[in-house]
Amino acid sequence: MNDRNHLDHVALTHEVKIIENGLLEITMLAILDPDGNIYPGATAPDIDKALAEKIYHTMVYTRLLDERMVAAQRQGRISFYLASTGEEAAAVASAAALSENDMIMSQYREQGALAFRGYTTDQFMNQMFSNRLDPNKGRQMPIHYGDKALNFMTISSPLGTQIPQAAGYAYGQKLAGKDAVTICYFGEGAASEGDFHAGVNMAAVLNCPVIFFCRNNGYAISTPAAEQFAGDGIASRGIGYGVRTIRVDGNDPLAVYSATKQARAMALETNQPVLIEAMTYRLAAHSTSDDPSGYRSKNEEDKWRLKDPLTRFKQWLLSKAWLDEAATEQFMQQTRSDILAALKTSEQVAVNPLADIVEDVYAEVPWHLKEQRDALIAHVKKYPSKYPKTSGDL
């Protein structure tokens, strides 16, 4: 039994003292400056050439994939897309610091983490086109990926649902004695959801080995951070819940890698949560349904383009002679070609038949769902011109 009183740690005072916002200074870890040089006094993490190249190539791949799929949505080839332009370092460099056995619970802007794990271009395309090769059978919106083999939990649309789930999953990892942690990605906007507070508090109280990774990219769709909260970002909330907390430059791949590496070691060693707040910026629109020109200026965006994580990391790699300009250009051309080829192939694959819509939910499809399915199929057959073709079978 724990006999410790909840007041045992409280220091006494005999005067009224107001604790004001700003009295606690939360510093930000930064290793690479915007020009790709190591800051004076900073030390690069222990990272070899092969891993550094993989991080850079994955960030480049993610940006090229985003560019192509935003264009595909504008062409009407897919219905929806979310780009991660400007935020690639936050997802990719953090994923690079993990073990393959660690569970990733994503929001919807961490395609770079999944690509780093080995998700192929064909898999990305099949999911976004919701075709028969999509393991979700077309039941998810585009960019709602999931892959059991890669320990990447399927994405859910509602904000914040993955946060308490991550706490629970990490608790299970601890009980099972697994040498693994869970990382949970979300934006600062999702941190306004009740699930954030419930999940972080649960992890702190139950000592769950989970990394809460917040991408503070400045905007929750069109709402700037200054209109979301008055406190010192999300890092201060971690401290308030008794969670070890790190604030890091989210556009600095070396800093993100270092912070996540240390957070993982700490979570695993102590079976306690760690919160990372990565300060970054969403250069892309929130989604293909958004127009950021309505709520922010080009001047603001241009200031952040000077902190581009790809340019920054590339300069550092070149300074170490770990990158060849000609080889990099060839890689980009080949990647663009491969992405376009995969897109053209996947959009020709037939979609799933309507009959599948009620499968995999119950051991045996209930009568009322069978009736609804049959009614839907009959309706589509009656008005075929009103619905997209399903390659001949329903």
Solvent accessible surface area in square Angstrom, and as a share of the most:
residue,aa,sasa,rsa
1,M,227,1.01
2,N,125,0.64
3,D,126,0.65
4,R,150,0.55
5,N,77,0.39
6,H,140,0.63
7,L,108,0.54
8,D,90,0.47
9,H,129,0.58
10,V,75,0.43
11,A,94,0.73
12,L,154,0.76
13,T,75,0.44
14,H,176,0.79
15,E,128,0.57
16,V,139,0.80
17,K,144,0.61
18,I,127,0.64
19,I,164,0.83
20,E,109,0.49
21,N,108,0.55
22,G,61,0.59
23,L,130,0.65
24,L,104,0.52
25,E,146,0.65
26,I,30,0.15
27,T,98,0.57
28,M,89,0.40
29,L,67,0.34
30,A,29,0.22
31,I,7,0.04
32,L,0,0.00
33,D,27,0.14
34,P,54,0.34
35,D,102,0.53
36,G,3,0.02
37,N,84,0.43
38,I,60,0.30
39,Y,79,0.30
40,P,134,0.84
41,G,88,0.85
42,A,30,0.23
43,T,111,0.64
44,A,35,0.27
45,P,24,0.15
46,D,147,0.76
47,I,15,0.08
48,D,88,0.46
49,K,91,0.39
50,A,73,0.56
51,L,41,0.20
52,A,0,0.00
53,E,48,0.22
54,K,93,0.40
55,I,1,0.01
56,Y,8,0.03
57,H,55,0.24
58,T,13,0.08
59,M,0,0.00
60,V,4,0.02
61,Y,32,0.12
62,T,2,0.01
63,R,37,0.13
64,L,9,0.05
65,L,1,0.01
66,D,1,0.01
67,E,95,0.42
68,R,71,0.26
69,M,0,0.00
70,V,44,0.25
71,A,35,0.27
72,A,0,0.00
73,Q,36,0.16
74,R,141,0.52
75,Q,105,0.46
76,G,64,0.61
77,R,72,0.26
78,I,12,0.06
79,S,85,0.55
80,F,35,0.15
81,Y,0,0.00
82,L,4,0.02
83,A,7,0.06
84,S,2,0.02
85,T,30,0.17
86,G,1,0.01
87,E,1,0.01
88,E,1,0.01
89,A,0,0.00
90,A,0,0.00
91,A,2,0.02
92,V,0,0.00
93,A,0,0.00
94,S,0,0.00
95,A,3,0.02
96,A,10,0.08
97,A,1,0.01
98,L,23,0.12
99,S,35,0.23
100,E,139,0.62
101,N,103,0.53
102,D,0,0.00
103,M,16,0.07
104,I,0,0.00
105,M,4,0.02
106,S,5,0.03
107,Q,11,0.05
108,Y,28,0.11
109,R,5,0.02
110,E,1,0.01
111,Q,4,0.02
112,G,2,0.02
113,A,0,0.00
114,L,0,0.00
115,A,17,0.13
116,F,23,0.10
117,R,30,0.11
118,G,44,0.42
119,Y,11,0.04
120,T,70,0.41
121,T,25,0.15
122,D,79,0.41
123,Q,68,0.30
124,F,0,0.00
125,M,0,0.00
126,N,15,0.08
127,Q,1,0.00
128,M,5,0.02
129,F,29,0.12
130,S,29,0.18
131,N,1,0.00
132,R,103,0.38
133,L,114,0.57
134,D,3,0.01
135,P,100,0.63
136,N,35,0.18
137,K,69,0.29
138,G,30,0.28
139,R,105,0.38
140,Q,51,0.23
141,M,85,0.38
142,P,11,0.07
143,I,1,0.01
144,H,4,0.02
145,Y,4,0.01
146,G,10,0.10
147,D,23,0.12
148,K,194,0.82
149,A,95,0.74
150,L,39,0.19
151,N,39,0.20
152,F,4,0.02
153,M,71,0.32
154,T,58,0.34
155,I,6,0.03
156,S,50,0.32
157,S,54,0.35
158,P,82,0.52
159,L,65,0.32
160,G,0,0.00
161,T,34,0.20
162,Q,14,0.06
163,I,0,0.00
164,P,38,0.24
165,Q,97,0.43
166,A,0,0.00
167,A,0,0.00
168,G,30,0.29
169,Y,79,0.30
170,A,0,0.00
171,Y,68,0.26
172,G,35,0.34
173,Q,7,0.03
174,K,53,0.22
175,L,124,0.62
176,A,68,0.53
177,G,66,0.63
178,K,117,0.49
179,D,106,0.55
180,A,4,0.03
181,V,0,0.00
182,T,0,0.00
183,I,0,0.00
184,C,0,0.00
185,Y,0,0.00
186,F,0,0.00
187,G,7,0.07
188,E,1,0.00
189,G,12,0.12
190,A,1,0.01
191,A,0,0.00
192,S,67,0.43
193,E,68,0.31
194,G,53,0.51
195,D,49,0.25
196,F,0,0.00
197,H,63,0.28
198,A,59,0.46
199,G,0,0.00
200,V,0,0.00
201,N,66,0.34
202,M,64,0.29
203,A,0,0.00
204,A,22,0.17
205,V,102,0.58
206,L,69,0.34
207,N,62,0.32
208,C,0,0.00
209,P,2,0.01
210,V,0,0.00
211,I,0,0.00
212,F,0,0.00
213,F,0,0.00
214,C,0,0.00
215,R,3,0.01
216,N,9,0.05
217,N,7,0.04
218,G,19,0.19
219,Y,20,0.08
220,A,30,0.23
221,I,92,0.47
222,S,52,0.34
223,T,49,0.29
224,P,39,0.24
225,A,23,0.18
226,A,94,0.73
227,E,132,0.59
228,Q,39,0.17
229,F,37,0.16
230,A,97,0.75
231,G,40,0.38
232,D,46,0.24
233,G,10,0.10
234,I,0,0.00
235,A,0,0.00
236,S,36,0.23
237,R,48,0.18
238,G,0,0.00
239,I,77,0.39
240,G,68,0.65
241,Y,70,0.27
242,G,67,0.65
243,V,6,0.04
244,R,104,0.38
245,T,34,0.20
246,I,36,0.18
247,R,25,0.09
248,V,0,0.00
249,D,15,0.08
250,G,0,0.00
251,N,3,0.02
252,D,0,0.00
253,P,1,0.00
254,L,1,0.01
255,A,0,0.00
256,V,1,0.00
257,Y,11,0.04
258,S,26,0.17
259,A,3,0.02
260,T,0,0.00
261,K,101,0.43
262,Q,112,0.50
263,A,0,0.00
264,R,38,0.14
265,A,57,0.44
266,M,47,0.21
267,A,0,0.00
268,L,47,0.24
269,E,148,0.66
270,T,49,0.29
271,N,55,0.28
272,Q,61,0.27
273,P,6,0.03
274,V,1,0.00
275,L,0,0.00
276,I,0,0.00
277,E,0,0.00
278,A,0,0.00
279,M,52,0.23
280,T,4,0.03
281,Y,7,0.03
282,R,1,0.00
283,L,16,0.08
284,A,17,0.13
285,A,24,0.18
286,H,27,0.12
287,S,9,0.06
288,T,14,0.08
289,S,98,0.64
290,D,25,0.13
291,D,95,0.49
292,P,22,0.14
293,S,81,0.52
294,G,70,0.68
295,Y,55,0.21
296,R,19,0.07
297,S,58,0.37
298,K,131,0.55
299,N,96,0.49
300,E,55,0.25
301,E,9,0.04
302,D,71,0.37
303,K,122,0.52
304,W,63,0.22
305,R,106,0.39
306,L,137,0.68
307,K,76,0.32
308,D,18,0.09
309,P,0,0.00
310,L,19,0.10
311,T,73,0.42
312,R,4,0.01
313,F,0,0.00
314,K,48,0.20
315,Q,77,0.34
316,W,13,0.04
317,L,0,0.00
318,L,50,0.25
319,S,86,0.56
320,K,82,0.35
321,A,86,0.66
322,W,50,0.18
323,L,20,0.10
324,D,80,0.42
325,E,96,0.43
326,A,76,0.59
327,A,54,0.42
328,T,4,0.02
329,E,84,0.38
330,Q,126,0.56
331,F,57,0.24
332,M,45,0.20
333,Q,106,0.47
334,Q,101,0.45
335,T,11,0.07
336,R,111,0.41
337,S,63,0.40
338,D,67,0.35
339,I,2,0.01
340,L,53,0.26
341,A,56,0.43
342,A,9,0.07
343,L,0,0.00
344,K,107,0.45
345,T,88,0.51
346,S,3,0.02
347,E,57,0.26
348,Q,144,0.64
349,V,42,0.24
350,A,29,0.22
351,V,56,0.32
352,N,26,0.14
353,P,27,0.17
354,L,40,0.20
355,A,37,0.28
356,D,34,0.18
357,I,89,0.45
358,V,17,0.10
359,E,61,0.27
360,D,104,0.54
361,V,97,0.56
362,Y,118,0.45
363,A,123,0.96
364,E,135,0.61
365,V,18,0.11
366,P,32,0.20
367,W,178,0.62
368,H,75,0.33
369,L,36,0.18
370,K,76,0.32
371,E,108,0.48
372,Q,108,0.48
373,R,44,0.16
374,D,76,0.39
375,A,63,0.49
376,L,65,0.32
377,I,27,0.14
378,A,60,0.46
379,H,79,0.35
380,V,13,0.08
381,K,131,0.55
382,K,143,0.61
383,Y,91,0.34
384,P,89,0.56
385,S,105,0.68
386,K,151,0.64
387,Y,86,0.33
388,P,112,0.71
389,K,192,0.81
390,T,25,0.14
391,S,78,0.50
392,G,82,0.79
393,D,57,0.30
394,L,38,0.19
